[in-house]
Amino acid sequence: MLQKFAIGLEDARRIAAAAHQKALENEWKVVIAVVDDGGHLVYLERMDHVQLGSVTVAIEKAKTALLFKRPSAAIESAIAGGRTVMLNLPGATPIEGGLPLMHEGQCLGAIGISGVQSNQDGIIAAAGVEALTAG
């Protein structure tokens, strides 16, 4: 039988708290979404005054990172490099800000950030990933 790790609510809160702190340090207002290994939302936080569209975008960035087990920015880069066929990938939101949450080679879920420039979203997401690996 296979065994797998799972992301729990407390893990998701810890990951989101680190991302939230990074956003606050830079005075960035964002939505933070953490999904499990099935792409289901475990935790969502929308900071005050963030546009409503960022809720869906953050979730979709997280799902992209989960489905493809790579940063959503990797798909964005491939498209920018001329691989326009990547636009047809089902479930792909090719915008930086989604990162997979990995533990011992297993993808536990993902974090997605939306609300500021996509490279800034990526910085915030990386802080969340760092909290997982540190904890």
Residue pairs with C-beta under 8 A, 6 or more apart in sequence:
4 37
4 106
5 103
5 104
5 106
5 108
6 36
6 37
6 108
7 34
7 36
7 37
7 42
7 101
7 108
7 109
8 42
9 42
9 43
11 108
11 132
11 135
12 34
12 42
12 43
12 109
13 43
14 131
14 132
14 135
15 34
15 43
15 101
15 111
15 128
15 129
15 131
15 132
16 32
16 34
16 43
16 45
16 111
16 128
17 131
18 127
18 128
18 130
18 131
19 30
19 32
19 111
19 113
19 124
19 125
19 127
19 128
19 131
20 32
20 45
20 47
21 127
22 123
22 124
22 127
22 128
23 29
23 30
23 32
23 47
23 113
23 115
23 124
26 120
26 123
26 124
28 115
28 116
28 120
28 124
29 47
29 48
29 49
29 50
29 115
29 116
30 47
30 50
30 54
30 58
30 113
30 114
30 115
30 116
30 121
30 124
31 44
31 45
31 46
31 47
31 50
31 54
31 55
31 57
31 58
31 113
31 114
31 115
32 43
32 44
32 45
32 58
32 111
32 112
32 113
32 124
32 128
33 41
33 43
33 44
33 55
33 58
33 59
33 61
33 62
33 111
33 112
33 113
34 41
34 42
34 43
34 44
34 62
34 101
34 109
34 110
34 111
34 112
34 128
35 41
35 42
35 59
35 62
35 63
35 66
35 109
35 110
35 112
36 42
36 108
36 109
37 66
37 106
37 107
37 108
37 109
39 62
39 63
39 66
39 67
41 59
42 109
44 55
44 58
44 59
46 54
46 55
47 115
50 115
51 115
53 114
54 114
54 115
55 114
57 93
57 95
57 97
57 112
57 114
58 97
58 112
58 113
58 114
58 115
59 112
60 93
60 98
60 112
61 72
61 93
61 95
61 97
61 98
61 112
61 113
61 114
61 121
61 125
62 98
62 109
62 110
62 111
62 112
63 91
63 93
63 98
63 110
63 112
64 72
64 75
64 91
64 92
64 93
64 94
64 98
64 110
64 112
65 71
65 72
65 98
65 99
65 100
65 110
65 111
65 112
66 100
66 107
66 109
66 110
67 91
67 92
68 74
68 75
68 89
68 92
69 100
69 102
69 107
70 100
71 96
71 98
71 99
71 100
71 122
72 92
72 93
72 94
72 95
72 96
72 97
72 98
72 99
72 112
73 95
73 96
73 97
73 98
73 118
73 122
75 86
75 89
75 92
75 94
76 94
76 95
76 96
76 118
78 86
78 94
79 86
79 87
79 94
86 92
86 94
87 94
95 118
95 121
96 118
96 119
96 121
96 122
97 112
97 113
97 114
97 118
97 121
97 122
97 124
97 125
98 110
98 111
98 112
98 113
98 125
99 110
99 111
99 122
99 125
99 126
99 128
99 129
100 107
100 109
100 110
101 107
101 108
101 109
101 110
101 111
101 128
101 129
101 132
102 108
103 132
108 132
111 125
111 128
111 129
112 125
113 121
113 122
113 124
113 125
113 128
114 121
115 121
116 124
